[in-house]
Amino acid sequence: FKMPRGHTFAVAVWLIVLHTGQAFYLPGVAPRAFKDGEAVNMKVQTLVSTETPLQFDYYQLPFCAPDHVVDLPENLGEALAGEKAHTSAYLANMKVNEYCKTLCRKKYSPQQMEEFQDFTILDYRVNMRLDNLPIAEMNLFAYEDKPQDTVQIYNLGYPVGSKVSEKDAAEGSADSYQINNHLRFKILYHPVDSDENSDPTAPNRGNYIVGYQVVPFSIQHTFKGKWNESAIPYNVLTTCARAPKPTGFFEAHEPMILDPKDGGDIIFTYDIEWERSDVKWASRWDVYLQLSQVMDDKIHWFSIVNSLVILIFLSGIVALIMTRILRKDFARYNEVAASEEERAEAAKEMREETGWKLVYGDVFRSPPFPHLLSVYAGTGAQLLVMTLFTLLFATLGFLSPANRGALLSSILLFYVIMGVPAGYIAARFCKLLREPNHFNTTILTGTLFPGVCFVMFFVLNLIAWIRQSSTAVPFGTLVILMLLWFGVSLPLIFLGAYLGFRKDPISIPVKTNPIPRQIPPQVWYLQLPVAIVIGGGVPFWGGVVGKIF
C-alpha cells in the first residue's frame, strides 16, 4: 500500500499540529514551576467592598510597604478596571513553613486609625495574588432550612477588620473595631513529577502553586525589652508560642482594637504554611469559578423559571393576536374548501381591507431622520459582531480568568476592529432610505454611540478621581482610548462605508405609496410614551425581581 504524496504531506502536517498542540499555552497563563526554597512573590492589589462601588489601591491605607514599591505592568483591561498590582513586603519560599514573621511595626496617628476604622465599617476586603491566583478566605455556608449541611466556599480577599465581639469588648466600647494584623497564608502546591508515570529517580523539576488561602487574625502583639527594628522579620514576640521556634500557636492575647482618639502602634505579622494538594495546575481555577454557585442556586432557578413564564405568556399573547388577525385571511385563501356562505362573507370583506394590509405600502417609507436609523443599524451590527467574536474566543479558551483584563481588552479590540461592518451596514441603509448626506451618516456612525459612552465614562471617571478611587483611569489610558477611537475605529468605519456605498441599493419586496397613509389618533395606552414605559420597564423590573427574590 502506497499513500499518495499529497495525502502524506497532509498527514505529516496534522501530526505536527497535534504534537505542538499539547504544549500550547495562552500568553501570560503558562504554568511556572518553583524549585524547593525558591522565593515566591506575593503581590497586593485593591481594596473592594460590597457596600460601595468605589475601590481603592492597597497602599492608600497605611499598610506596611517594602523599601521600594514597584508597580507591576498592566494591560488595557486591567487599567480600565482599576486592577493595579504592586510588590509587597511579604516574603515566602517554596515549601518553607514559617510562623509569626514580623512584617513591620508602625505608629499611627488618630486620623490614620480612623481611616482604618472607616474601611472596616464599610466591610472592605484586601485583594492579593500569588502566581496569578487571587487570595481567598475559606468560610462555611449553610442554608437556613438545612443548618446541619455545611459546605466550604471561597470568599475572595480578606477583611481589613471587623467589629469587636461582645466578649472581647470592654465596658463602654460596644462600637469598637479591630484590625486583622496577622495573616496565616496557606499555599497549596502540586509537584510537577507527581504523575503515576513519572520517573521517581528523575531530578525534581519543581512544584506548581494551585491554591492561595488566608486566615486573618486580630492580635495585640507584645514583646519584651526594647523593639529592635533591624531584627525584622524575626522579632521575638511574647504572643507567639515558641518551642523553641514559633509553632503557629498563640499565647493568650487581646484583639488589636483600633483607637481613633489617641492612635497607637500596630505590629503586623504573618505565617506561611505549605500543603501538598492533588489539584492539578489545569484545575486550580475551578474553586474560584464556583465561588457563588452554592449561594446562588435558588436565585438562578427562580430567574430561569421567571424568564420561561414571561416568554411563554408573551408568546401566547402574540400567537392569539396573530391567529385572530390571519384566521379569515387563511379561510379566504382556502375558499375552495369553503361553503357558499363563507365565500359570500369573504367576498364582502375583500371590499374593505383591514389590518396590516392597509400599511404594506408604507412599511419601507423613509423615517423623519433617516441618517439616525442608518447610524443605529450600523452601530447595532458592530455590537453584534463584537459580541459574537468575544463569545467565540471565550469558548475557545482565549479569555481565561487567569489572563487578567483579557475580557475587557478583547471587547475593546473587537469593537474597534468591527468598524468595517458598522460602516458597511450604515451605508447600505443610507442608500435604502435615500439619505443624500453620506458623509454626515458615516461620521455619526463612528462618533455618536462611542461619544455618548465616552462622556458617561469620563463623568464617572471624574467622580472616581475626586474620591481618589483606584478605578480612576489615568490620563495616559484615556489618550490610548482616543487613539483607538479616532486612529483605528473611525478609519475602518469610513472603509466599510466606502464599500457599502459602492453597492446597489437594497431591493424592497413592495412598492412604497407616493402619499403616506394617515394614522388615526390612538387611545392613551397605545401612544408612544406608554409603549416606551411598558416595553422598557417590564423586562427591567422582571429581571430585578428575579435577582432580588
C-alpha positions as CSV (number, residue, x, y, z in Angstrom):
1,F,0.0,0.0,0.0
2,K,1.4,3.4,-1.0
3,M,-0.2,6.6,0.2
4,P,-0.4,9.4,-2.4
5,R,2.1,12.2,-2.0
6,G,-0.4,14.9,-1.2
7,H,-2.0,12.7,1.5
8,T,1.4,12.0,3.0
9,F,2.1,15.7,3.4
10,A,-1.3,16.4,4.9
11,V,-0.9,13.6,7.5
12,A,2.6,14.9,8.4
13,V,1.2,18.5,8.9
14,W,-1.7,17.1,11.0
15,L,0.7,15.1,13.3
16,I,2.9,18.2,13.8
17,V,-0.2,20.2,14.8
18,L,-1.2,17.5,17.3
19,H,2.2,17.3,18.7
20,T,2.6,21.1,19.2
21,G,-0.9,21.5,20.4
22,Q,0.0,19.6,23.6
23,A,2.5,22.3,24.5
24,F,0.2,25.3,23.7
25,Y,-0.4,27.8,26.4
26,L,-2.0,31.2,26.3
27,P,0.2,34.2,26.8
28,G,0.6,35.1,30.5
29,V,-1.0,31.9,31.8
30,A,1.7,29.3,31.1
31,P,2.5,27.2,34.2
32,R,5.5,28.1,36.2
33,A,7.3,25.6,38.4
34,F,9.1,26.7,41.6
35,K,12.1,24.9,43.0
36,D,12.2,24.0,46.7
37,G,13.3,27.0,48.6
38,E,12.8,29.4,45.7
39,A,11.3,32.8,46.6
40,V,7.7,33.4,45.6
41,N,6.4,36.9,45.2
42,M,3.1,37.9,46.9
43,K,1.5,40.9,45.3
44,V,-1.0,43.3,46.7
45,Q,-3.9,44.8,44.6
46,T,-7.0,46.6,45.7
47,L,-9.5,47.2,48.5
48,V,-13.0,46.4,47.5
49,S,-16.4,46.4,49.3
50,T,-19.9,45.2,48.7
51,E,-21.2,48.3,50.4
52,T,-19.9,50.8,47.9
53,P,-18.8,50.6,44.3
54,L,-15.6,52.6,45.0
55,Q,-12.4,50.5,45.2
56,F,-9.1,51.8,46.4
57,D,-5.4,50.9,46.0
58,Y,-3.8,48.8,48.7
59,Y,-1.3,51.4,49.6
60,Q,-3.9,54.1,50.0
61,L,-4.2,52.7,53.5
62,P,-1.0,53.0,55.6
63,F,-0.2,49.3,55.4
64,C,3.4,48.0,55.7
65,A,5.3,48.5,52.4
66,P,8.7,47.5,51.1
67,D,11.5,50.0,50.7
68,H,10.7,50.3,47.0
69,V,7.2,49.7,45.8
70,V,7.2,48.5,42.2
71,D,4.0,49.0,40.1
72,L,3.6,45.8,38.1
73,P,2.8,46.2,34.3
74,E,-0.8,46.0,33.4
75,N,-2.8,45.6,30.1
76,L,-5.6,47.9,28.9
77,G,-8.3,45.8,30.5
78,E,-6.6,45.9,33.9
79,A,-6.1,49.7,33.6
80,L,-9.8,50.3,32.9
81,A,-10.9,48.0,35.7
82,G,-8.5,49.6,38.2
83,E,-6.8,46.3,39.0
84,K,-3.4,47.7,39.8
85,A,-0.8,45.3,41.4
86,H,2.2,46.2,43.4
87,T,5.1,44.4,45.2
88,S,4.6,43.7,48.9
89,A,6.8,43.2,52.0
90,Y,5.5,39.6,52.4
91,L,8.3,37.0,51.9
92,A,7.9,33.3,51.2
93,N,9.9,30.4,49.9
94,M,8.6,27.3,48.3
95,K,7.8,24.5,50.9
96,V,9.4,26.5,53.7
97,N,6.9,26.9,56.6
98,E,7.5,29.9,58.8
99,Y,5.4,31.3,61.6
100,C,5.0,34.6,63.4
101,K,7.2,36.6,61.0
102,T,7.2,40.3,61.6
103,L,6.1,42.5,58.7
104,C,6.6,45.8,60.4
105,R,5.7,47.9,63.4
106,K,4.1,51.3,62.6
107,K,2.9,54.1,64.7
108,Y,-0.4,55.5,63.6
109,S,-2.0,58.9,64.2
110,P,-5.6,59.2,65.3
111,Q,-6.5,60.2,61.7
112,Q,-4.9,57.1,60.3
113,M,-6.7,54.9,62.9
114,E,-10.0,56.5,61.9
115,E,-9.3,55.7,58.3
116,F,-8.7,52.1,59.1
117,Q,-11.9,52.1,61.1
118,D,-13.9,53.6,58.2
119,F,-12.7,50.9,55.8
120,T,-13.6,48.3,58.4
121,I,-17.1,49.7,58.9
122,L,-17.7,49.6,55.1
123,D,-16.6,45.9,55.0
124,Y,-13.6,46.5,52.7
125,R,-11.6,43.4,51.7
126,V,-8.0,43.2,50.7
127,N,-7.1,41.5,47.4
128,M,-3.8,39.9,46.8
129,R,-2.4,37.4,44.4
130,L,0.3,34.8,44.1
131,D,1.4,33.2,40.8
132,N,-1.7,34.9,39.2
133,L,-4.0,33.3,41.7
134,P,-6.3,35.6,43.9
135,I,-6.2,35.1,47.6
136,A,-9.3,33.7,49.2
137,E,-10.8,33.1,52.6
138,M,-12.4,29.8,53.4
139,N,-15.9,30.1,55.0
140,L,-18.6,27.6,56.0
141,F,-22.0,28.1,54.4
142,A,-25.4,26.5,55.2
143,Y,-28.9,27.2,54.0
144,E,-31.4,28.4,56.6
145,D,-33.6,25.4,56.2
146,K,-30.7,23.0,56.4
147,P,-28.3,24.4,59.0
148,Q,-26.6,21.0,59.6
149,D,-25.5,20.7,55.9
150,T,-22.5,23.0,55.7
151,V,-20.1,23.4,52.7
152,Q,-16.9,25.2,52.4
153,I,-16.9,28.2,50.0
154,Y,-14.2,30.6,48.8
155,N,-14.6,34.3,49.6
156,L,-12.2,36.5,47.7
157,G,-9.8,38.5,49.7
158,Y,-9.8,39.0,53.5
159,P,-11.5,41.8,55.6
160,V,-9.5,44.8,56.7
161,G,-11.0,44.3,60.1
162,S,-14.2,43.5,62.0
163,K,-16.4,44.7,64.8
164,V,-15.2,43.6,68.2
165,S,-17.3,40.8,69.7
166,E,-19.2,41.3,72.9
167,K,-17.0,39.1,74.9
168,D,-13.8,40.9,73.8
169,A,-15.3,44.4,74.1
170,A,-14.6,46.4,77.2
171,E,-17.3,48.3,79.0
172,G,-18.5,51.3,77.1
173,S,-16.8,50.2,73.9
174,A,-19.6,48.4,72.2
175,D,-18.8,50.1,68.9
176,S,-15.1,49.2,68.8
177,Y,-13.4,47.7,65.8
178,Q,-10.4,45.5,65.4
179,I,-7.9,45.3,62.6
180,N,-6.7,42.0,61.1
181,N,-2.9,42.5,61.7
182,H,-1.9,38.8,61.5
183,L,-2.4,36.7,58.3
184,R,-1.9,33.0,58.0
185,F,-1.2,32.2,54.4
186,K,-1.9,28.6,53.3
187,I,-0.4,27.9,49.9
188,L,-1.2,24.7,48.1
189,Y,1.3,23.2,45.8
190,H,1.3,20.3,43.3
191,P,4.6,18.6,42.4
192,V,5.4,18.6,38.7
193,D,6.6,14.9,38.9
194,S,3.6,13.6,40.8
195,D,2.0,11.7,38.0
196,E,1.8,8.0,38.1
197,N,4.0,7.6,35.0
198,S,6.8,9.9,36.3
199,D,10.3,8.5,37.0
200,P,11.0,8.5,40.7
201,T,14.7,8.7,40.1
202,A,14.4,11.8,37.9
203,P,15.6,15.1,39.4
204,N,12.9,17.3,41.0
205,R,11.5,19.7,38.4
206,G,9.7,21.9,40.9
207,N,6.2,22.5,42.1
208,Y,3.1,24.3,40.8
209,I,1.1,26.6,43.0
210,V,-2.5,25.5,42.9
211,G,-4.1,27.3,45.8
212,Y,-3.8,30.6,47.8
213,Q,-5.8,30.8,51.0
214,V,-5.7,33.1,54.1
215,V,-6.9,33.1,57.6
216,P,-6.9,36.6,59.2
217,F,-6.4,37.2,63.0
218,S,-6.5,40.3,65.2
219,I,-3.7,40.1,67.8
220,Q,-2.4,42.8,70.1
221,H,1.2,41.6,70.0
222,T,3.5,42.2,72.9
223,F,7.3,41.9,73.3
224,K,10.0,42.1,75.9
225,G,12.6,44.9,76.2
226,K,13.2,47.4,73.5
227,W,12.0,47.0,70.0
228,N,14.8,46.0,67.5
229,E,13.9,47.3,64.1
230,S,16.9,45.6,62.5
231,A,15.6,42.1,63.7
232,I,12.6,42.2,61.3
233,P,11.2,39.7,60.2
234,Y,12.4,37.6,63.1
235,N,11.5,39.7,66.1
236,V,10.7,37.7,69.3
237,L,7.0,38.3,70.2
238,T,5.6,37.0,73.5
239,T,2.2,36.5,72.0
240,C,3.6,33.8,69.7
241,A,4.2,30.4,71.2
242,R,7.8,29.2,70.8
243,A,9.2,25.7,71.3
244,P,12.0,26.9,70.6
245,K,10.8,28.3,67.3
246,P,7.3,29.8,66.6
247,T,4.8,26.9,66.1
248,G,1.8,28.7,64.7
249,F,0.0,28.9,68.1
250,F,-0.6,32.0,70.2
251,E,-0.5,32.8,73.8
252,A,-3.5,34.4,75.5
253,H,-3.9,37.8,73.9
254,E,-6.3,40.6,73.3
255,P,-7.5,41.7,69.8
256,M,-5.8,44.7,68.2
257,I,-8.5,47.3,68.7
258,L,-8.4,50.5,66.7
259,D,-8.1,53.7,68.7
260,P,-9.2,56.7,66.6
261,K,-8.9,59.0,69.5
262,D,-5.3,58.6,70.6
263,G,-3.7,56.5,67.8
264,G,-1.1,53.9,68.7
265,D,1.3,51.2,67.5
266,I,0.4,48.2,65.4
267,I,2.6,45.2,64.8
268,F,1.8,43.3,61.6
269,T,2.8,39.6,61.4
270,Y,2.1,36.6,59.1
271,D,2.5,32.9,58.8
272,I,3.5,30.8,55.8
273,E,2.1,27.3,55.5
274,W,2.7,25.0,52.6
275,E,0.4,22.0,51.9
276,R,0.6,19.4,49.1
277,S,-2.5,19.1,47.0
278,D,-3.9,16.7,44.5
279,V,-5.3,19.5,42.4
280,K,-3.5,19.8,39.1
281,W,-2.4,23.1,37.6
282,A,-5.1,22.9,34.9
283,S,-7.8,22.7,37.5
284,R,-6.6,25.2,40.0
285,W,-9.2,27.8,38.9
286,D,-12.2,25.5,39.4
287,V,-12.8,26.6,43.0
288,Y,-12.8,30.3,42.0
289,L,-15.2,29.8,39.1
290,Q,-17.7,28.2,41.6
291,L,-17.4,30.9,44.2
292,S,-21.1,31.9,44.3
293,Q,-22.6,28.7,42.9
294,V,-23.7,27.4,46.2
295,M,-25.4,30.5,47.4
296,D,-27.0,31.5,44.0
297,D,-28.6,28.1,43.1
298,K,-32.1,29.2,44.3
299,I,-31.8,32.6,42.7
300,H,-30.7,31.1,39.4
301,W,-33.6,28.7,39.4
302,F,-36.1,31.4,40.1
303,S,-34.7,33.6,37.4
304,I,-34.9,30.7,34.8
305,V,-38.5,29.9,35.8
306,N,-39.5,33.5,35.8
307,S,-38.0,34.1,32.3
308,L,-39.7,31.0,30.9
309,V,-43.1,32.0,32.3
310,I,-42.8,35.5,30.8
311,L,-41.6,34.1,27.5
312,I,-44.5,31.6,27.3
313,F,-47.0,34.2,28.4
314,L,-45.9,36.8,25.8
315,S,-45.6,34.2,23.1
316,G,-49.2,33.0,23.8
317,I,-50.5,36.6,23.5
318,V,-48.7,37.2,20.2
319,A,-49.9,33.8,18.9
320,L,-53.5,34.6,19.9
321,I,-53.4,38.0,18.2
322,M,-51.9,36.7,15.0
323,T,-54.4,33.8,14.9
324,R,-57.4,36.2,15.2
325,I,-56.0,38.5,12.5
326,L,-55.0,35.9,10.0
327,R,-57.8,33.4,10.5
328,K,-60.1,35.0,8.0
329,D,-57.3,35.5,5.5
330,F,-56.4,31.8,5.7
331,A,-60.1,31.0,5.1
332,R,-60.1,33.3,2.0
333,Y,-57.0,31.6,0.6
334,N,-58.6,28.2,1.1
335,E,-62.0,29.2,-0.3
336,V,-62.1,26.1,-2.5
337,A,-63.0,24.0,0.6
338,A,-65.3,26.7,2.0
339,S,-69.1,26.7,1.8
340,E,-71.2,29.2,-0.2
341,E,-72.0,31.3,2.9
342,E,-68.3,31.5,3.8
343,R,-67.4,32.5,0.2
344,A,-70.0,35.3,0.3
345,E,-68.7,36.5,3.6
346,A,-65.1,36.6,2.3
347,A,-66.1,38.5,-0.8
348,K,-67.8,41.1,1.3
349,E,-64.7,41.6,3.5
350,M,-62.5,41.9,0.4
351,R,-64.2,45.2,-0.4
352,E,-62.6,46.8,2.6
353,E,-59.1,45.6,3.6
354,T,-58.2,45.8,7.3
355,G,-55.2,45.3,9.5
356,W,-51.6,45.1,8.2
357,K,-52.7,45.0,4.6
358,L,-53.5,48.7,4.9
359,V,-50.0,49.8,5.6
360,Y,-47.9,47.4,3.5
361,G,-47.2,50.3,1.1
362,D,-45.8,52.4,3.9
363,V,-43.5,49.9,5.6
364,F,-40.4,50.9,3.8
365,R,-41.1,54.7,3.8
366,S,-38.1,56.8,4.9
367,P,-38.5,58.0,8.5
368,P,-38.2,61.6,9.6
369,F,-34.5,61.2,10.4
370,P,-33.1,58.5,8.1
371,H,-29.5,59.1,8.9
372,L,-30.1,58.3,12.6
373,L,-31.7,55.0,11.6
374,S,-28.7,54.2,9.4
375,V,-26.4,55.0,12.3
376,Y,-28.3,52.8,14.7
377,A,-28.3,49.9,12.3
378,G,-24.5,50.2,11.7
379,T,-23.8,50.5,15.5
380,G,-26.0,47.5,16.2
381,A,-24.2,45.5,13.6
382,Q,-20.9,46.5,15.2
383,L,-22.0,45.5,18.6
384,L,-23.5,42.2,17.4
385,V,-20.3,41.1,15.6
386,M,-18.2,42.2,18.5
387,T,-20.3,40.1,20.9
388,L,-20.1,37.0,18.6
389,F,-16.4,37.2,18.3
390,T,-16.0,37.7,22.1
391,L,-18.1,34.7,22.8
392,L,-16.2,32.7,20.2
393,F,-12.8,33.5,21.7
394,A,-14.1,32.9,25.2
395,T,-15.5,29.5,24.1
396,L,-12.1,28.6,22.7
397,G,-10.4,29.4,26.0
398,F,-8.5,32.6,25.0
399,L,-10.2,34.7,27.6
400,S,-9.2,32.6,30.6
401,P,-9.8,34.3,34.0
402,A,-6.1,33.7,34.7
403,N,-5.3,36.2,31.9
404,R,-6.4,39.3,33.9
405,G,-8.0,42.1,31.9
406,A,-8.3,39.9,28.8
407,L,-12.1,40.1,28.6
408,L,-12.3,43.8,28.7
409,S,-9.3,44.2,26.4
410,S,-10.9,41.8,23.9
411,I,-14.2,43.6,23.9
412,L,-12.5,47.0,23.1
413,L,-10.3,45.4,20.5
414,F,-13.2,43.6,18.7
415,Y,-15.3,46.8,18.9
416,V,-12.6,48.9,17.3
417,I,-11.9,46.3,14.5
418,M,-15.6,45.8,13.7
419,G,-15.8,49.3,12.4
420,V,-15.9,47.9,8.8
421,P,-19.2,46.1,9.2
422,A,-20.6,49.1,11.1
423,G,-19.8,51.5,8.2
424,Y,-20.9,49.0,5.6
425,I,-24.4,48.4,7.2
426,A,-24.8,52.1,7.8
427,A,-24.0,52.9,4.1
428,R,-26.4,50.2,2.8
429,F,-29.3,51.6,5.0
430,C,-28.3,55.1,3.9
431,K,-28.8,54.3,0.3
432,L,-32.0,52.3,1.0
433,L,-33.6,55.3,2.8
434,R,-32.3,57.8,0.1
435,E,-30.3,59.9,2.6
436,P,-28.2,62.3,0.5
437,N,-25.6,63.3,3.1
438,H,-23.4,60.2,3.1
439,F,-20.5,61.9,5.0
440,N,-22.7,63.0,7.9
441,T,-24.1,59.5,8.3
442,T,-20.6,58.0,8.3
443,I,-19.3,60.5,10.9
444,L,-22.2,59.9,13.2
445,T,-21.7,56.1,12.9
446,G,-18.2,56.5,14.2
447,T,-18.9,59.1,16.9
448,L,-22.5,59.0,18.2
449,F,-22.5,55.8,20.2
450,P,-18.8,55.9,21.3
451,G,-19.2,59.6,22.1
452,V,-22.1,59.0,24.4
453,C,-20.3,56.1,26.1
454,F,-17.1,58.2,26.4
455,V,-18.9,61.2,28.0
456,M,-20.6,58.8,30.6
457,F,-17.2,57.1,31.2
458,F,-15.5,60.5,31.6
459,V,-18.0,61.7,34.2
460,L,-17.8,58.5,36.2
461,N,-14.0,58.6,36.0
462,L,-14.0,62.2,37.2
463,I,-16.1,61.2,40.2
464,A,-13.7,58.3,41.0
465,W,-10.8,60.7,40.6
466,I,-12.3,63.1,43.1
467,R,-12.9,60.3,45.6
468,Q,-9.3,59.1,45.0
469,S,-10.5,55.7,43.9
470,S,-8.2,53.2,42.2
471,T,-10.8,52.8,39.4
472,A,-9.9,56.3,38.1
473,V,-8.3,55.8,34.8
474,P,-5.1,57.7,34.3
475,F,-4.7,60.3,31.6
476,G,-2.4,58.1,29.5
477,T,-5.0,55.4,29.3
478,L,-7.6,58.0,28.1
479,V,-5.1,59.0,25.4
480,I,-4.8,55.4,24.3
481,L,-8.6,55.1,24.1
482,M,-8.8,58.3,22.0
483,L,-6.1,56.9,19.6
484,L,-8.0,53.6,19.2
485,W,-11.2,55.5,18.6
486,F,-10.0,58.1,16.0
487,G,-6.9,56.3,14.8
488,V,-8.4,52.8,14.2
489,S,-12.2,52.6,14.6
490,L,-13.1,55.8,12.6
491,P,-10.9,55.0,9.5
492,L,-12.3,51.4,9.5
493,I,-15.8,52.8,9.5
494,F,-15.0,55.0,6.6
495,L,-13.6,52.0,4.8
496,G,-16.8,50.0,5.4
497,A,-18.9,52.9,4.3
498,Y,-16.9,53.2,1.1
499,L,-17.6,49.5,0.3
500,G,-21.2,49.9,1.2
501,F,-21.9,53.0,-0.9
502,R,-20.4,51.2,-3.9
503,K,-23.1,48.5,-3.7
504,D,-26.5,48.9,-5.4
505,P,-29.4,49.8,-3.1
506,I,-31.2,47.0,-1.3
507,S,-34.3,45.9,-3.3
508,I,-37.5,46.0,-1.3
509,P,-40.3,43.5,-1.9
510,V,-43.2,46.1,-2.2
511,K,-43.6,49.4,-3.8
512,T,-43.9,52.4,-1.4
513,N,-47.1,54.5,-1.9
514,P,-46.3,58.1,-3.0
515,I,-48.7,59.5,-0.5
516,P,-48.4,58.4,3.1
517,R,-51.5,56.9,4.7
518,Q,-52.9,59.0,7.6
519,I,-52.6,57.3,11.0
520,P,-55.8,57.8,13.1
521,P,-55.5,59.0,16.7
522,Q,-54.6,56.3,19.2
523,V,-56.1,55.7,22.6
524,W,-53.9,56.6,25.5
525,Y,-52.5,53.2,26.3
526,L,-51.3,52.8,22.6
527,Q,-49.4,56.0,22.5
528,L,-45.6,56.2,22.3
529,P,-44.8,57.3,25.9
530,V,-46.9,54.4,27.4
531,A,-45.4,51.9,25.0
532,I,-41.9,53.1,25.9
533,V,-42.5,52.7,29.7
534,I,-44.2,49.3,29.4
535,G,-41.8,47.9,26.8
536,G,-38.7,49.0,28.7
537,G,-39.9,48.7,32.2
538,V,-41.5,45.2,32.3
539,P,-38.3,43.3,31.3
540,F,-36.2,45.5,33.6
541,W,-38.3,45.1,36.7
542,G,-38.8,41.4,35.8
543,G,-35.0,40.9,35.9
544,V,-34.7,43.0,39.1
545,V,-37.4,40.9,40.9
546,G,-35.8,37.7,39.7
547,K,-32.4,38.7,41.1
548,I,-33.7,40.0,44.4
549,F,-36.2,37.3,45.3
